[in-house]
């Protein structure tokens, strides 16, 4: 169940990373990034990565079998585990959590959930008063409220203002996906589950299949 849970998380993180990279090619302008919703996709990377790390911590602290599996990772896998486990501390323990809260939750005034949400929202709206609250109309419109992306981005990244932090998160997201690969392979090795290379998928990647 641990391997399945981690696979779910790795898929989410990997897809979010691919979407963010595709939304920000080398020659992209600010207008291009706005159109492709790059900031939204970056928030998804943070959110899914936080969820994955949180799940990893939960399994690691509460399941002796998982602890034993992680101790038996290869040196490369152990290095990835160290990188992923230390990410929150390196960038600040509240940064990823803050982005996650502002990616998967909508601000509301219920004190038991997050008493500061309304204050944050009000502050961000005041800071972005130069952003026009226009609403595009037409059959091909993909976002009814483009200005809302600006607000969401500012709210999510209020504690994230360091280029080094961004690089750490990007590297951490890739490390998380690769760590889960190592976990899965080690799990299969422990149980004598052989893996074979299948035919290439449409993206040209070799496909690993279980072989009992």
C-alpha positions as CSV (number, residue, x, y, z in Angstrom):
1,X,0.0,0.0,0.0
2,X,2.9,2.3,0.7
3,X,4.3,1.8,-2.8
4,X,0.9,2.4,-4.4
5,X,0.4,5.6,-2.3
6,X,3.9,6.9,-3.4
7,X,3.2,6.0,-7.0
8,X,0.0,8.1,-6.9
9,X,2.0,11.0,-5.5
10,X,4.9,10.6,-7.9
11,X,2.5,10.6,-10.9
12,X,0.9,13.9,-9.7
13,X,4.3,15.6,-9.1
14,X,5.7,14.4,-12.4
15,X,2.8,15.6,-14.4
16,X,2.7,19.0,-12.6
17,X,6.4,19.4,-13.3
18,X,6.0,18.6,-17.0
19,X,3.1,21.0,-17.3
20,X,5.0,23.8,-15.6
21,X,8.0,23.3,-17.9
22,X,5.8,23.2,-21.0
23,X,4.2,26.5,-19.9
24,X,7.5,28.3,-19.6
25,X,9.7,27.6,-22.7
26,X,13.0,29.5,-23.0
27,X,11.6,32.2,-25.2
28,X,8.4,32.8,-23.2
29,X,7.3,36.3,-22.4
30,X,5.2,37.4,-19.3
31,X,2.2,37.4,-21.6
32,X,2.9,33.9,-22.7
33,X,3.3,32.7,-19.1
34,X,0.1,34.4,-18.2
35,X,-1.7,32.7,-21.1
36,X,-0.4,29.2,-20.3
37,X,-1.2,29.7,-16.6
38,X,2.4,29.0,-15.6
39,X,2.0,30.3,-12.1
40,X,-0.9,28.0,-11.5
41,X,1.1,25.0,-12.7
42,X,4.0,26.0,-10.4
43,X,1.5,26.1,-7.5
44,X,0.4,22.6,-8.4
45,X,4.1,21.4,-8.3
46,X,4.4,22.8,-4.7
47,X,1.0,21.4,-3.7
48,X,1.5,17.9,-5.0
49,X,5.1,17.8,-3.7
50,X,4.0,18.8,-0.2
51,X,1.3,16.2,-0.2
52,X,3.8,13.5,-1.4
53,X,6.4,14.5,1.2
54,X,3.7,14.6,3.9
55,X,2.5,11.1,3.0
56,X,6.1,9.8,2.9
57,X,6.7,11.2,6.4
58,X,3.5,9.6,7.7
59,X,4.4,6.1,6.3
60,X,8.0,6.4,7.4
61,X,7.2,7.3,11.0
62,X,4.3,4.9,11.4
63,X,5.2,1.7,9.6
64,X,8.2,-0.5,10.5
65,X,8.0,-2.3,7.2
66,X,8.4,1.0,5.3
67,X,11.3,2.0,7.6
68,X,13.0,-1.3,6.7
69,X,12.4,-0.9,3.0
70,X,13.8,2.7,3.1
71,X,16.9,1.5,4.9
72,X,17.6,-1.0,2.1
73,X,17.6,1.6,-0.7
74,X,20.6,1.7,-3.0
75,X,23.1,4.5,-2.2
76,X,21.5,6.6,-5.0
77,X,18.1,6.0,-3.6
78,X,19.3,6.9,-0.1
79,X,20.7,10.1,-1.4
80,X,17.4,11.0,-3.0
81,X,15.6,10.2,0.3
82,X,17.9,12.6,2.2
83,X,17.3,15.3,-0.4
84,X,13.5,14.9,-0.4
85,X,13.3,14.6,3.4
86,X,15.3,17.7,4.0
87,X,13.6,19.9,1.4
88,X,11.1,21.6,3.8
89,X,13.9,22.5,6.2
90,X,16.1,23.9,3.5
91,X,13.5,26.3,2.0
92,X,11.7,26.9,5.3
93,X,9.2,24.6,7.0
94,X,6.2,26.8,6.2
95,X,6.9,27.7,2.6
96,X,5.6,24.5,0.8
97,X,2.7,24.2,3.3
98,X,1.7,27.8,2.6
99,X,1.7,27.3,-1.2
100,X,-0.3,24.1,-0.8
101,X,-2.9,25.8,1.4
102,X,-3.4,28.5,-1.2
103,X,-3.5,26.0,-4.1
104,X,-5.9,23.4,-2.9
105,X,-8.1,25.6,-0.6
106,X,-10.2,28.7,-1.3
107,X,-10.0,31.5,1.3
108,X,-13.0,31.7,3.6
109,X,-13.7,33.2,7.1
110,X,-14.1,30.0,9.1
111,X,-11.6,30.4,12.0
112,X,-11.1,26.7,12.6
113,X,-9.7,26.3,9.1
114,X,-7.3,29.3,8.6
115,X,-8.1,32.5,10.5
116,X,-5.6,34.6,8.4
117,X,-6.9,33.7,5.0
118,X,-9.2,36.7,4.7
119,X,-6.5,39.1,6.0
120,X,-4.1,37.7,3.4
121,X,-6.6,38.0,0.6
122,X,-7.5,41.6,1.5
123,X,-3.8,42.5,1.6
124,X,-3.1,40.9,-1.8
125,X,-6.0,42.6,-3.4
126,X,-4.8,45.9,-2.1
127,X,-1.3,45.3,-3.4
128,X,-2.6,44.4,-6.8
129,X,-4.9,47.3,-7.3
130,X,-3.3,48.1,-10.6
131,X,-4.4,44.8,-12.1
132,X,-7.6,45.3,-14.1
133,X,-10.5,43.1,-13.1
134,X,-11.5,42.5,-16.7
135,X,-13.6,39.6,-17.8
136,X,-13.0,38.4,-21.4
137,X,-16.0,37.2,-23.3
138,X,-16.2,34.8,-26.3
139,X,-16.5,31.2,-27.2
140,X,-12.7,30.5,-27.0
141,X,-12.1,32.0,-23.5
142,X,-10.3,29.5,-21.2
143,X,-10.5,31.6,-18.0
144,X,-13.4,33.8,-17.1
145,X,-11.4,35.7,-14.4
146,X,-7.7,36.2,-15.5
147,X,-7.1,38.6,-12.6
148,X,-7.9,35.8,-10.1
149,X,-4.7,34.0,-11.2
150,X,-2.7,37.1,-10.2
151,X,-4.3,37.1,-6.8
152,X,-3.8,33.4,-6.3
153,X,-0.2,33.6,-7.3
154,X,0.6,36.4,-5.0
155,X,-1.1,34.7,-2.1
156,X,0.6,31.4,-2.7
157,X,4.1,32.9,-3.1
158,X,4.0,35.4,-0.3
159,X,6.6,33.4,1.7
160,X,8.5,32.4,-1.4
161,X,10.8,35.2,-2.7
162,X,14.1,33.5,-3.3
163,X,15.4,32.1,-6.6
164,X,17.4,29.5,-4.7
165,X,14.1,28.2,-3.1
166,X,12.6,27.8,-6.5
167,X,15.5,25.8,-7.7
168,X,15.4,23.7,-4.6
169,X,11.7,22.9,-5.1
170,X,12.2,22.1,-8.8
171,X,15.1,19.7,-8.0
172,X,13.2,18.3,-5.0
173,X,10.2,17.5,-7.3
174,X,12.4,15.6,-9.7
175,X,14.2,13.9,-6.8
176,X,10.8,12.8,-5.3
177,X,9.8,11.1,-8.5
178,X,13.1,9.3,-8.8
179,X,13.0,8.3,-5.2
180,X,9.7,6.6,-5.7
181,X,11.2,4.7,-8.6
182,X,14.0,3.5,-6.4
183,X,11.4,2.5,-3.7
184,X,9.4,0.6,-6.2
185,X,12.4,-1.3,-7.6
186,X,13.7,-2.2,-4.2
187,X,10.2,-3.5,-3.1
188,X,10.1,-5.7,-6.2
189,X,13.7,-7.0,-5.6
190,X,12.8,-7.9,-2.0
191,X,9.9,-10.0,-3.2
192,X,11.5,-11.6,-6.2
193,X,9.3,-9.7,-8.6
194,X,11.3,-9.5,-11.9
195,X,11.0,-6.5,-14.2
196,X,11.3,-6.7,-17.9
197,X,11.6,-4.0,-20.6
198,X,8.5,-3.8,-22.7
199,X,7.9,-2.0,-26.0
200,X,8.5,1.7,-26.2
201,X,5.5,3.9,-25.4
202,X,4.4,6.7,-27.7
203,X,6.8,9.1,-26.1
204,X,9.7,6.8,-26.8
205,X,10.3,5.6,-23.2
206,X,11.0,2.1,-22.3
207,X,8.1,0.5,-20.3
208,X,8.9,-1.6,-17.2
209,X,6.4,-4.4,-16.6
210,X,6.1,-6.8,-13.6
211,X,6.9,-10.4,-14.3
212,X,5.9,-12.9,-11.6
